[in-house]
């Protein structure tokens, strides 16, 4: 059952938070220009708001799945990963831990947030049929493989450039496939509207 629109997990709440973070970052920049000085605290504040915006943005598709009451495990994983990713990065900005394990964990959680963002976004395009359905699962598979290889590369400290080129090409294929799926979904919607 869909959640109420006034629910704090509604997609528009996360969109408002994203816009609010960007406005706050702009205000910090304006303050730095007007005061004529850059301090470490203002720099950290600016960076925190600039990091908050994409993490809030990455929570919009999972929150839309929750709002629709669909695929809740993927949706909740996306929300938790987005929140945890922001907390870890923000802590790193303000506390600047030196531990390599801390930054590896932060990178892995951020990859999980990005992966669940894409998966949730793709799953919102349903219902899909025929070629679009095959493309959806191919893109999901390629993206999952890219995420798993990235995490394995971070944990195993894999350094060869060839490995990371493969990961890059998989990510690129996932992005291109996602855009192709969006085009197919938009085309089928406009076709359905034209038939009505």
Phi and psi in degrees as a GROMACS rama.xvg file:
@    title "Ramachandran Plot"
@    xaxis  label "Phi"
@    yaxis  label "Psi"
@TYPE xy
-62.7622  145.56  UNK-2
-76.3159  158.477  UNK-3
-65.9062  151.742  UNK-4
-64.85  -24.8206  UNK-5
-81.8443  -1.62532  UNK-6
-64.2077  139.496  UNK-7
-66.3474  -11.6863  UNK-8
-92.9605  5.14238  UNK-9
-65.9838  146.129  UNK-10
-53.9919  -37.9041  UNK-11
-66.8347  -25.6301  UNK-12
-63.1339  -43.6446  UNK-13
-71.042  -34.7277  UNK-14
-65.6861  -42.5273  UNK-15
-61.3688  -40.5419  UNK-16
-63.8439  -38.6982  UNK-17
-63.0152  -48.5384  UNK-18
-64.1496  -38.8925  UNK-19
-62.3711  -41.23  UNK-20
-64.6043  -40.3051  UNK-21
-67.2991  -39.1116  UNK-22
-64.9427  -42.3207  UNK-23
-62.2034  -40.8494  UNK-24
-62.9725  -41.0708  UNK-25
-63.5724  -40.8535  UNK-26
-64.4796  -38.5943  UNK-27
-63.6231  -42.2538  UNK-28
-63.6544  -41.8847  UNK-29
-62.1085  -42.7501  UNK-30
-61.0109  -41.1852  UNK-31
-64.0117  -40.3016  UNK-32
-68.4125  -45.7419  UNK-33
-66.6799  -38.133  UNK-34
-81.3721  -14.6046  UNK-35
70.309  20.7258  UNK-36
-147.469  149.29  UNK-37
-110.817  117.704  UNK-38
-108.64  161.941  UNK-39
-60.8287  -40.665  UNK-40
-65.6436  -44.0132  UNK-41
-65.2486  -37.3688  UNK-42
-63.3668  -42.2887  UNK-43
-67.2677  -38.6744  UNK-44
-63.0046  -45.3226  UNK-45
-60.085  -47.455  UNK-46
-63.3443  -37.7422  UNK-47
-62.2507  -45.5738  UNK-48
-67.0954  -37.6462  UNK-49
-67.7426  -29.4406  UNK-50
-80.0946  -33.9779  UNK-51
-62.3052  -40.4202  UNK-52
-56.4837  -53.1773  UNK-53
-68.3067  -30.9114  UNK-54
-68.8358  -37.2169  UNK-55
-65.8959  -41.4135  UNK-56
-61.6873  -38.89  UNK-57
-69.1198  -14.3484  UNK-58
-88.6777  -9.89261  UNK-59
-65.619  -52.6394  UNK-60
-61.2048  -42.7431  UNK-61
-61.1586  -37.8819  UNK-62
-67.8747  -31.2976  UNK-63
-66.8262  -37.632  UNK-64
-64.4426  -41.6146  UNK-65
-63.6981  -43.8036  UNK-66
-60.5801  -35.4794  UNK-67
-83.8204  -8.68326  UNK-68
71.9504  30.4246  UNK-69
-118.902  144.914  UNK-70
45.7154  51.9462  UNK-71
-59.7846  -36.4594  UNK-72
-60.5343  -41.4962  UNK-73
-65.5212  -44.4618  UNK-74
-62.5642  -48.2688  UNK-75
-66.6553  -36.7198  UNK-76
-60.9047  -42.3698  UNK-77
-61.803  -44.0498  UNK-78
-65.3208  -44.7974  UNK-79
-64.9229  -42.2574  UNK-80
-64.5565  -39.6208  UNK-81
-63.8627  -46.0183  UNK-82
-64.9809  -45.9395  UNK-83
-65.4645  -39.2532  UNK-84
-60.4336  -44.5612  UNK-85
-63.3654  -45.5126  UNK-86
-59.4639  -44.0714  UNK-87
-65.064  -45.055  UNK-88
-67.2004  -43.3824  UNK-89
-62.9889  -39.8574  UNK-90
-62.5907  -41.3346  UNK-91
-62.8476  -34.6322  UNK-92
-68.0877  -43.8643  UNK-93
-86.8238  -33.5613  UNK-94
-99.7785  -22.6868  UNK-95
45.5888  64.2427  UNK-96
-68.7831  146.271  UNK-97
-91.6522  -11.9606  UNK-98
-64.9438  126.365  UNK-99
-62.8167  -38.2788  UNK-100
-62.5593  -35.2207  UNK-101
-61.8774  -48.2245  UNK-102
-71.9022  -29.5447  UNK-103
-65.6214  -44.0368  UNK-104
-61.7215  -43.3207  UNK-105
-60.5788  -43.621  UNK-106
-64.1675  -42.0489  UNK-107
-65.404  -43.2297  UNK-108
-66.2216  -37.3223  UNK-109
-65.5614  -38.722  UNK-110
-64.0525  -41.0459  UNK-111
-62.4938  -41.3633  UNK-112
-62.5452  -44.071  UNK-113
-66.3429  -39.642  UNK-114
-66.7281  -43.9271  UNK-115
-71.7497  -27.987  UNK-116
-60.2782  -50.7823  UNK-117
-66.0387  -44.3159  UNK-118
-60.915  -44.3059  UNK-119
-63.8823  -42.3489  UNK-120
-61.9479  -44.5323  UNK-121
-65.3881  -39.36  UNK-122
-69.6404  -21.0469  UNK-123
-72.7389  -18.562  UNK-124
-76.818  -8.07728  UNK-125
-68.7329  155.866  UNK-126
-81.0195  140.01  UNK-127
-124.208  151.118  UNK-128
-132.762  159.562  UNK-129
56.8333  -125.643  UNK-130
-58.729  -39.9036  UNK-131
-62.4033  -36.9444  UNK-132
-66.8312  -43.3433  UNK-133
-62.5591  -43.1759  UNK-134
-63.3287  -41.3819  UNK-135
-56.8675  -49.4844  UNK-136
-71.5464  -31.0772  UNK-137
-65.7105  -44.5334  UNK-138
-64.5574  -41.8682  UNK-139
-62.039  -41.4889  UNK-140
-65.3631  -44.8335  UNK-141
-63.2763  -43.1117  UNK-142
-66.8731  -40.3752  UNK-143
-64.1814  -41.7285  UNK-144
-62.2255  -42.7516  UNK-145
-61.0676  -42.7645  UNK-146
-65.2806  -44.7522  UNK-147
-63.8538  -41.4254  UNK-148
-66.229  -36.943  UNK-149
-63.2697  -46.7679  UNK-150
-63.4963  -43.5834  UNK-151
-62.7071  -38.5623  UNK-152
-65.7138  -37.3384  UNK-153
-70.2484  -47.3759  UNK-154
-65.3262  -44.6449  UNK-155
-84.4923  0.516101  UNK-156
50.2243  49.0293  UNK-157
-74.4533  126.667  UNK-158
-107.841  -25.8856  UNK-159
-56.3423  134.188  UNK-160
-62.3798  -32.4911  UNK-161
-59.8947  -38.8115  UNK-162
-61.7067  -47.1667  UNK-163
-72.8875  -25.2721  UNK-164
-66.6115  -39.8064  UNK-165
-61.629  -45.3871  UNK-166
-60.9152  -44.5797  UNK-167
-59.9651  -44.8733  UNK-168
-65.6807  -36.5547  UNK-169
-65.8074  -41.7742  UNK-170
-62.566  -44.7329  UNK-171
-59.9565  -43.9282  UNK-172
-62.0173  -38.9708  UNK-173
-64.1899  -41.0011  UNK-174
-66.2865  -47.5217  UNK-175
-62.2611  -42.8187  UNK-176
-62.7043  -39.0088  UNK-177
-63.6083  -42.8571  UNK-178
-65.9539  -38.0674  UNK-179
-63.46  -41.2606  UNK-180
-63.0359  -40.79  UNK-181
-61.4013  -43.5741  UNK-182
-62.079  -42.8911  UNK-183
-63.3408  -43.605  UNK-184
-63.8736  -43.0194  UNK-185
-66.1218  -38.7974  UNK-186
-66.2813  -40.9434  UNK-187
-68.3125  -34.0673  UNK-188
-68.2429  -44.3794  UNK-189
-66.9191  -32.9568  UNK-190
-66.5127  -39.9064  UNK-191
-67.0733  -37.9468  UNK-192
-67.0201  -40.7938  UNK-193
-65.2836  -33.7042  UNK-194
-70.3591  -31.8323  UNK-195
